[in-house]
Amino acid sequence: MRATWLAVFVPVAALAAGLAPPAAAQPGQWPGFRGPSAGAVADDPRLPETWSETENVVWVADVPGLGWSSPVVWDDHVFVTTAVSAGEEPPPQPGLYDPGADFGAIPAAAEHRWLVYDVSFSTGEVRWVRELYSAAPAIERHIKNSFASETPVTDGERLYVYFGTIGLVAALDLEGGVVWTRGIGVFNGWQRFGTAASPALHDGRLYIVNDNTTGSFLLALDARTGGEIWRVERDENENWSSPFVWENDLRTEIVTAGRRRVRSYDLDGRELWEIGGMTVNVVPTPFARDGLVYISSGYPGGMPRPVYAVRAGASGDISFAPGESGNDYVVWYQPMLGTYNTSALVYQGAYYTLLDRGFLLSHDARTGREIYGRTRVRPGSGFTASPWAYNGRVFLLGEDGDTFVVRAGPEFELLRTNSLNEMALATPAVVRGSLILRTQSKLYRISNETGGR
């Protein structure tokens, strides 16, 4: 096992010093998973409604290996991570199946290289590639997972990367230089399906959740140095849900979903409130809109499959007493609305639920009242990427690379289907009139303005 610090720099001829204003002055960044508004994007006529492998494509870049992390964007930088095997690995399997004897945890076939790519937003050319580590993975993954599923996060000065399968956290500058690295340990979850919980960045601190069978924790690191600020133990044994930093009118808190409990912490790691009643596997990431934080989980074989809408100011255990379906802080609750993989979307006052088996539902985001019930998008399609919305449209990316475009509103209406003909599990970035969409081997920039920036 060896760590490597070799960077391969590829010049981008179109770039020059002074091309863009300083990062702090740039609007329209996409710094982390699902962007600044959990997938709800302001209207922009440049944003595409129709695309294919060639239509409305500004550029397409090849990304080797396998990684399901989402792209993040800052100025002219599009960052993605990947893990490249030296051998032949079992290909990921899309679709709907019982991950039992045939598809359980699988070991790596060979040594892997963990890479970070910086692709030019303007041209699609690779600016640099940084190898952070090379080794044989010490833990397994699910056949549909990858060894690079955590989405990085950036503040415009540094990119912060976490690879849970090798226990490595790293900070890079935007030229690809390694500022610091820190090992936080490699741990297996109960089912040995690999890792996927992305880091969260707030006010100079990096927050990482790792729930495992050895010693689960929430960790706060100094983003400047990588030094540990605090660590709290968690009574959990598996998790793929990312921590969410919720800045509400009363305080700032770190909301985490777990198999046993939802827990919220203050910025010093002290637990503020908790709620029970989650399902077996927890993947969706909490998010907030209009004073409510939404938490869900929905493994198809689990009971219940809950969604909780929680207002700010809770303290202690706010779990329901027998017979309750709400309380002073849980504004609404749906016991069977939670999703397995996708995080929900709040757009134009509606809470959209995309079930992994291809159903879309809509509820009032403030009250939980049903707007329309289970509506089949397309039979036989599996969904892992989270939905996004703009220009009065809701977009649903299937695992086979087809994006279904649905009219936002009180009735379900499927408008069109856009195909890229390759497996896709990563949630896209939507920024500055462009959709940055990752498939298994490619990265697309798609826009109505295919000839411009």
N, C-alpha and C positions, 0 to 999 in steps of 0.2 A: 504494500500500500504506500503510495507516495503522493505528496501534494506538489503541484506544479504551478509555476508563476510565469508561464510563457504566454505572451500575447502576440497574435498575428494581426498586424495592422494593414488594412486595405484602404488606400487613399480614395477619397471621393472627389473627383475633379471639379464637380460643380460647386463645392463648398469653398468659401473664402472667409478670412477674418472680417468681422463686422457685418456679416450677412444678416443677422437678426439682432434686435435689441437685447439687453440683458435679460436673463431668465425671469427675474422678479417682475419685469414689466410685461411679460408675455401672457395674454389671456388664453383660455382654452387649452389647458393642460389636462392630461389623463394620468395622474401620478400613481395609481394603484388599482387593485381589483375593483371592477365596476365603476371606476371614476368617482368624481366628487358628489354625484347625486344618485348613486345606486342604480345606474342604467337609464334614468330619465334625463333626456337631453333637450336643450332648448331648440326650438324650430330653426331651421337653416335650409334655404332652398338648394344649397349645394349637396346636402345629405341625400344619398341614393335610396330609391325605393325598388329599383330594378337593377339586377346585375347577373353576370354569368362568369365563366372563366376568362372571358375577353371583354364583355360589355361593361362599360363604366369602370374599367380597371386602369388606374393610374400607373401602377407597377405591381409586379409580383416577384418576391424573393424566395429562394430556396433556403430552407432551414433543415439541416441534417439531424439525424437521431430521432428521439422521441421525447416530447415535452408537452404537457397540457397546461402550462402556465399561460396566463393571459398576457398580451402585449401591454406595455405602459409607454406613455409618450410624454416627452418634455422638449419643447422647441423642435429642433430638427432631429431629435433622437427618438427612435423606436427601439425599445429594449425587449428582448425575449430570452428565455433560458431554455436549455435542452440538455439531454444526456445522450451521448453517442457511444454505442457499444462497439467493442472490437470484434464481436462475433455475431452470430445470427440469433436474434431474440424472437420468441413467439410474438406474432403481430397482435396488436390490440383488437378486441372483438367488439364491434358495435352491436346494438340491438338489445332486445329484451330477453333475458334468460335467467335461470336460477343459478347463481354462482356456487354450485355445489362441487361434486366430484370432478367435473371436467374443467372448471374455470376458477378454482380457488386461488390461494396464494402460490405464486410461481417465483423461483429463484432466478437471478440473472444468469445468462449463459456464459458471460465473459466480462472482462474488465470494462468499465465505463469511463468516459471523460465528461465532466460537468462544465458546460460552456455558457457564457453570456455573449449575446449578439447585440451590437448597436447598428441599426439600419437607418439610413437617411430617410426621414419623412418626405423630403422633397423628391428624391430620385430613386429610392429603393436599393441603392448600392450599400454594400456592407462597409461600414466605417471601420469597425474593429471587431475582433473576436477574442475573448479572454477565457482561457482555460483556468478554472479554479481548483480542480482536483481530479485525480485519476486513481481509480481503485476498482476492485470487484465489490459491488454493493453487498453490504453485510446483512441486509434484510430483504425480504421478498416484496412483491407488489401484486396487486390484483391485475388480472389480464387486461382490464380496461384502464388501469392507472398507468402512470409513468414514474420514472425516478426524478422527474423535474416538473412537478405539478404545482408547486407554490409560486404564486405571482410575486415578482419583486415590487418594490415601492421606491419612489424618488421624491426628493425635496427640491430638485433643480440644481443642486450642487453635488449630491452623491446619489448613487444607486445602491439600494440595500437588497441583498439577495439572501434567501434562506433555502437550503436544500436539506429537508428533514431526513432523507434516507442516508445521508452521510453526516448529519449533525453539524453542518457548517453554516455559519453566518458570515457574510462579508460585506464590506463597504467599498465601493469603487467610485473614483471620480468619473466625470463624463468623458474623459479621454481614455478610459479603460485601465487606469492605474489602480492598483489595490491599495487602499488606505489602511484597512485593518481586516483581520479575520479572527473568528472565535469559534472554537469547537464547543458544542453544548451537549454532545452525547447522541448516540444512535439507539433508538428504542423501537421495539415492536408493539403494535397494537394487538388487541385480543385476537383478531382474525388474520393478522399479518398481511394486510392489504396495502401497505405502504402509507405514505404521508401526503398531505395536500393543504394543510392549514397555512395560509399566507401570513406574513408579518404585517403589523400595523405601525404606522409612524405618526407621532404627534409631539410637537413642541420639544424636539431634540431627543426624544426617546423612541426606541424600537421595542414593540411588544410582540412576544411569540408565545403561542400555546402549543404544548406537546403533551397530549394525553396518551398514556401507554401503560403497559402491564408492570413496569419497573418502578416508576416514580413520576407521576404526572405533575406538570407545573405550568404556571404563567410566569414569564420572565420579562423583566424590563432592563434593556441595555441602553447605555449612553451612546447615542448615535454618532457622537464626535469621536469617541475612543473605542467603543465596543465593550467598555467595562460594565460589569453587572451592577445595577442599581438596587434591585430587589428581586426576589423569587418567592412565589407562594406555591405551596403544595395543593394539589387538587385530588379529590376523591373520584377519579375517573380512570378508564382503561382504554379508551379509543376515541378518536375524534378527527374529523376532516373540516371542521368549521373554523373560519378565521376569526380572530378577535376584532371587535368593532369599537372604535373610540367615539362615544356619543357626547357631543357638545350640546347640551340642552340649556334651557333658561335658568336652571337652578345650579348646575355643576357640570363637570366633565367626568365621565366614567367609562370604564372598559367593560363592555358586555361580551360575555362568552357563553356559547351553547355547549352542552355536554350531554353524554348519554344519560347520566343520572340527574343532573341539575343544570338549569340556567343560573349563572352567577354573574353579578356585576361588582366591579371593584373600583375604588377611588384611585387616584394617580399615585398613591403610596402603596397600593396592593392590599388595602384593607377591604374586606367584603362589605358591600353596601346592602345588597338584597339578593334573594335567590328564589327560584320557583322550580318545583318538580313536575313530573309528568311528561318527560320527553320519550322518544321512541328508541328503538334498538341502535340504529346507525344515524349519526348526526352529521350532515354535510352542509346545509344552507347556512350562509353567513348572515348574522343580524344586520339590520339597517334601520335608519330612522327617516321619518318624514312628518312635518307639521306637528311636532311635539310628541310623537309616539315612536317607540322602538318596536320593531316587529321581529319576533323570534319564531322559528319553526323547525320541525323535523318530521320526516314522513317515510320511513322505511316501509315498503308495501306490505310486508308481513307483520309489522308491529302495530300495537294498539296502546294508547291512542296515537294519532298522527296530528299533533297539535299545531295551531298558530296562536300566539299570544301577542296582543297589542298592548303595550305597557306605557303608562304616562310617567313623566319624570317625578322624582321625589320619593320613590319607594325605599323602605328600609326593612331589614329582617326577612323572614320567610313569608312570602306572599302567595304561597301555594294555596289551592282551593281547599276549603273544608268540604266534607261530604255533602253532595247535592249542589254545591256552588258551581257557577260557570263564569263568575266575574267577582271583582271586589273593588276596593277604593283605587287600586292602581292598575289592575288588568281591565282595560276599557272594553275589550271584546276578546272572545276566545272561540275558536272553531276546533272541535276535537278530531275532525277527520279531513282537514284541509292541507296539512303539511305535505311538503314535497320531499322526495328522496335526495336528488342531486341539485336541482336548480334552486337558486334563491329567487324569491318572489319580486314583483315589480309594482311600485305605486306610480301611477301616471294619470293625470287629469282627474284626480279624486278616486280612482278605482285601484283596488288591490288585485293584481293579476297573478294567478297561480298556474304555473305550467308543470303538470305532472309528467314524470319521466316516461310514462306510457302513452303520451301524446294527447292529453286532454288539457284544454284551457278553461279556467273558471274566472269569474269576475265578481268581486264583492266591494261594497262601499268601504273605503279605506278608513273612515272615521268611526263607523258603527259595526262593520262586519256583516251588514245586511247583504244577502245575495242579489246580484244584478243579473247574472245568468249562470246556470249550473254547468256541469261537465259537458263540454262540447269537443267532439273528436276533431283533431287537426288533420291527421292522416293515419289510417290503420297501419300498424307494423313499424312505426317510427319510434325510436328511442330518443330521449332528450337529456343532455347533461349540462350544456351551456345555459347560463341564465338569460332571460329575456331582456330586451332593451326597447326604448321607444323614442320617437321624435316625429314631428310633422303630422301628428294625428294617427300614427301607425305604431303598432306593437310588432316586434320582430322576434321570431322563434326559430332558433338554429337547431336543427336535428343532427343526430350523430352521423348521418350519412352525408352531411355537407349541404343539405337543402335548408334554406331559410324561408319560413312561411310568414307572409306579410298580412297582418290582421288589422282591420279598421278599429281604432279605439272608439269606444262608445258603449251604449247600453245593449247592443245586440252584436252577436258574433258574426263577422263577415270576413271570409278569407278572400283576399284580393289577388294574390299571386304567389308563386313559388320561385325562388332563385336558387339555382343549383351550381355547386362547385365540384361535385363528383369526387369528393374525398372525405374521409372521416374527419369530424370536427367536434371537439369537446370543450375547447377554450372559449370563454366569454370574450367578445370583441372589445376593442376600444373605439370610442366615437368622439372625434375631436377635430375642430377646425374644418368642418364640412366634409370630413372623410370618415369612412369606416375602416378600421384596421382589423382584419379578420384572419385568424390563424387556422389552418387545416393541419393534417398530420405531417405534411412535408413542406408546406408553403405558407408565406405571409403575404396577404393582399392589402393594398390600399385601394379602396373603392370610393368613387366620388362622381357626382354629376359633372363636375368640372375636370374631366380627364386630362385636359391639356394644361392645367395650371396648378399652382400650389394652393 
